[in-house]
Amino acid sequence: MDSYETLARFYDPIMGDQEESAKYVLSLIRKNNSKAKTVLELACGTGAYLQYLSKYYDVAGLDSSSAMLSVAREKIPGCPLLQNDMLGFEFDEKYDSVICMNDSVNHLLKIDEWKKLFSQAHKHLDKNGIFIFDINTEKKLKNLSENPPIIHEFGDNIFITDVIKNPKQIFEWDLRIFEKISDQDYKLHEQTLLERAVQIVKIKEMLSKHFRKIQLFDFDNSIVSRKSERIYFVAVKK
């Protein structure tokens, strides 16, 4: 079953406007590859980033979820959007930039899968191409697991996120959506997602096999520190 089948139609209302994050990614591309003309997004979801970046680049995307891609196709008619796993895709075309956003990398639960992703990104980049991705840090995931569930209202609906720490740095995201059906009735939708925390030094070590000039950025604070909860990586192809 499509693991995002339930979540897809609620995803954009829950996430809200992602334009500021997309603008930040645009700034990273411009700063690190000013001649870039093409962008491929891995795990593109509902296409929020591609929709914004399509104003400036020729864009393409892939995602393993048919439900998420259905939403994306409505947003970006004509954009090449393929259903494929971000570890197993094979394109003849190479891109100036490959991006993977919204902590999609954290959903890879094995270190070998992280290595495979970095190899795949490198393989599909043109000369001097850049790979940009973001992660939830171990600090953020631990903080979420040690605090009460987060309750978020969107429209007439309610979204509850409860993060639980499992062994081996695996964090279980238990998601519950209460969809309002009538004045007194709600329909419950449940989804469980898993994320893995990986130390920054380990990520840089894996990247260094394929990339040079590896830079780290904190969206909220320009300097990455132990307090950083979301870190952006920018790596230039060797």
C-alpha positions as CSV (number, residue, x, y, z in Angstrom):
1,M,0.0,0.0,0.0
2,D,1.1,3.5,-0.8
3,S,2.5,4.7,2.6
4,Y,1.3,8.3,2.0
5,E,-2.1,7.4,0.6
6,T,-3.8,8.7,3.7
7,L,-1.5,11.7,4.3
8,A,-1.3,13.0,0.7
9,R,-4.6,15.0,0.6
10,F,-3.9,16.6,4.0
11,Y,-0.1,17.2,3.5
12,D,-0.2,20.7,2.1
13,P,-2.7,22.1,4.6
14,I,-0.7,20.6,7.4
15,M,2.7,21.8,6.1
16,G,1.4,25.3,5.3
17,D,3.1,27.7,2.9
18,Q,6.5,26.4,2.1
19,E,7.6,29.3,-0.1
20,E,10.1,30.6,2.4
21,S,11.9,27.3,2.6
22,A,11.8,27.0,-1.2
23,K,13.3,30.5,-1.5
24,Y,16.1,29.4,0.8
25,V,16.9,26.5,-1.4
26,L,16.9,28.8,-4.4
27,S,19.4,31.0,-2.6
28,L,21.6,28.0,-1.9
29,I,21.5,26.9,-5.6
30,R,22.3,30.4,-6.8
31,K,25.2,30.8,-4.4
32,N,26.8,27.5,-5.1
33,N,26.0,26.9,-8.8
34,S,25.1,30.2,-10.4
35,K,25.1,28.6,-13.9
36,A,22.5,25.9,-12.9
37,K,19.6,25.5,-15.3
38,T,18.1,22.1,-14.2
39,V,16.9,20.7,-10.9
40,L,15.9,17.2,-10.0
41,E,14.0,16.7,-6.7
42,L,14.1,13.3,-5.0
43,A,11.1,12.5,-2.8
44,C,9.4,15.6,-4.2
45,G,6.1,14.8,-2.4
46,T,3.3,17.2,-3.5
47,G,5.7,19.4,-5.4
48,A,5.8,22.5,-3.3
49,Y,9.5,23.1,-3.9
50,L,9.3,22.2,-7.6
51,Q,6.4,24.5,-8.1
52,Y,8.4,27.5,-6.8
53,L,11.7,26.5,-8.5
54,S,10.0,26.0,-11.8
55,K,9.9,29.8,-12.2
56,Y,13.7,29.8,-12.5
57,Y,14.8,26.3,-13.7
58,D,13.8,23.3,-15.8
59,V,12.6,21.0,-13.0
60,A,11.8,17.3,-12.6
61,G,10.8,15.2,-9.7
62,L,10.3,11.7,-8.4
63,D,8.5,10.2,-5.5
64,S,7.6,6.6,-4.4
65,S,4.0,7.7,-3.5
66,S,1.5,7.8,-6.3
67,A,-0.9,9.7,-4.1
68,M,1.6,12.5,-3.4
69,L,2.5,12.7,-7.1
70,S,-1.2,13.1,-8.0
71,V,-1.3,16.3,-6.0
72,A,2.0,17.4,-7.5
73,R,0.7,16.9,-11.1
74,E,-2.2,19.3,-10.4
75,K,0.2,22.0,-9.2
76,I,2.8,21.7,-12.0
77,P,1.2,20.5,-15.2
78,G,3.7,19.3,-17.7
79,C,6.5,18.9,-15.2
80,P,8.2,15.4,-15.5
81,L,7.1,13.6,-12.4
82,L,8.0,9.9,-12.1
83,Q,7.0,7.4,-9.5
84,N,10.2,5.8,-8.3
85,D,12.2,5.1,-5.2
86,M,15.0,7.6,-4.6
87,L,17.5,4.7,-4.2
88,G,16.7,2.8,-7.3
89,F,16.1,5.3,-10.1
90,E,18.1,5.4,-13.3
91,F,18.0,8.4,-15.6
92,D,20.1,9.0,-18.7
93,E,19.9,12.8,-18.1
94,K,22.2,14.6,-15.7
95,Y,21.2,17.7,-13.7
96,D,22.9,20.8,-12.4
97,S,21.3,20.4,-9.0
98,V,19.7,17.5,-7.2
99,I,17.7,18.3,-4.0
100,C,16.0,16.2,-1.4
101,M,14.0,18.2,1.1
102,N,11.7,18.1,4.2
103,D,14.0,15.6,6.0
104,S,13.2,12.9,3.5
105,V,16.7,11.5,4.0
106,N,15.9,10.7,7.6
107,H,13.3,8.2,6.4
108,L,16.2,6.0,5.2
109,L,16.7,3.7,8.2
110,K,19.9,1.9,7.2
111,I,23.3,3.6,6.8
112,D,23.8,1.7,3.6
113,E,20.7,3.4,2.2
114,W,22.2,6.8,3.0
115,K,25.3,5.8,1.2
116,K,23.3,4.6,-1.8
117,L,21.3,7.9,-1.9
118,F,24.6,9.9,-2.0
119,S,25.9,7.7,-4.7
120,Q,22.7,8.1,-6.7
121,A,22.8,11.9,-6.4
122,H,26.4,12.0,-7.5
123,K,25.7,9.8,-10.5
124,H,22.9,12.0,-11.7
125,L,24.7,15.3,-11.4
126,D,26.5,17.1,-14.2
127,K,30.0,18.4,-13.8
128,N,30.3,20.7,-10.8
129,G,26.7,19.9,-9.9
130,I,25.4,20.4,-6.4
131,F,23.5,18.1,-4.1
132,I,21.3,19.9,-1.5
133,F,19.3,18.1,1.3
134,D,18.2,18.8,4.8
135,I,17.9,16.6,7.9
136,N,16.2,16.6,11.3
137,T,19.1,16.5,13.7
138,E,19.3,14.0,16.6
139,K,18.7,16.9,19.0
140,K,15.4,17.8,17.3
141,L,14.2,14.2,17.2
142,K,15.1,13.6,20.8
143,N,13.3,16.8,21.9
144,L,10.2,15.7,20.0
145,S,10.3,12.3,21.7
146,E,10.7,13.8,25.1
147,N,7.9,16.2,24.9
148,P,4.1,15.8,24.8
149,P,2.4,15.2,21.4
150,I,2.0,18.3,19.2
151,I,-1.6,19.3,18.4
152,H,-2.1,21.4,15.3
153,E,-5.5,22.6,13.9
154,F,-5.8,23.1,10.2
155,G,-9.2,24.3,9.0
156,D,-11.8,22.3,10.8
157,N,-9.5,19.4,11.3
158,I,-7.0,18.4,14.0
159,F,-3.5,16.9,13.4
160,I,-1.7,15.2,16.3
161,T,2.0,14.2,16.1
162,D,3.6,11.9,18.7
163,V,7.3,11.0,18.3
164,I,8.6,7.9,20.1
165,K,12.3,6.9,20.4
166,N,13.0,3.3,19.5
167,P,16.4,1.5,19.7
168,K,19.2,2.3,17.3
169,Q,18.4,5.9,16.8
170,I,15.1,5.1,15.1
171,F,12.2,7.5,15.9
172,E,8.6,6.5,15.3
173,W,6.2,9.3,14.2
174,D,2.6,8.4,15.1
175,L,0.4,10.7,13.1
176,R,-3.4,11.1,13.7
177,I,-5.7,13.2,11.6
178,F,-9.2,14.0,12.9
179,E,-11.1,15.0,9.8
180,K,-14.3,16.9,10.5
181,I,-17.2,15.3,8.8
182,S,-20.1,17.1,10.5
183,D,-20.7,19.4,13.5
184,Q,-20.3,16.5,15.9
185,D,-18.4,13.8,13.9
186,Y,-14.8,13.3,13.0
187,K,-13.1,10.6,10.9
188,L,-9.8,9.3,12.2
189,H,-6.9,8.7,9.8
190,E,-3.7,7.2,11.2
191,Q,-0.2,6.9,9.8
192,T,3.1,5.8,11.2
193,L,6.4,7.0,9.7
194,L,10.0,6.2,10.8
195,E,13.0,8.4,10.8
196,R,16.7,7.7,11.7
197,A,19.1,10.1,13.3
198,V,22.6,10.1,12.0
199,Q,25.5,12.0,13.5
200,I,26.8,15.0,11.4
201,V,30.3,13.7,11.3
202,K,29.1,10.4,9.9
203,I,27.1,12.2,7.2
204,K,30.1,14.3,6.1
205,E,32.3,11.2,6.0
206,M,29.8,9.4,3.7
207,L,29.4,12.5,1.5
208,S,33.2,13.0,1.2
209,K,33.5,9.9,-1.0
210,H,31.6,11.6,-3.8
211,F,31.6,15.3,-3.0
212,R,33.9,18.2,-2.3
213,K,33.3,21.5,-0.5
214,I,30.7,20.2,1.8
215,Q,28.9,23.1,3.6
216,L,26.3,23.1,6.4
217,F,23.7,25.7,7.0
218,D,21.1,26.3,9.7
219,F,17.9,27.9,8.3
220,D,17.0,29.6,11.6
221,N,20.6,30.6,12.5
222,S,23.3,31.0,9.9
223,I,25.8,29.1,12.1
224,V,25.3,25.4,12.6
225,S,25.6,24.5,16.3
226,R,24.7,21.8,18.8
227,K,21.3,23.6,19.1
228,S,20.5,23.3,15.4
229,E,17.4,21.3,14.8
230,R,17.4,21.3,10.9
231,I,20.6,21.4,8.9
232,Y,20.9,22.0,5.2
233,F,23.8,20.2,3.4
234,V,25.3,21.6,0.2
235,A,27.8,19.3,-1.5
236,V,29.6,19.9,-4.8
237,K,30.3,17.0,-7.1
238,K,34.0,15.9,-7.3
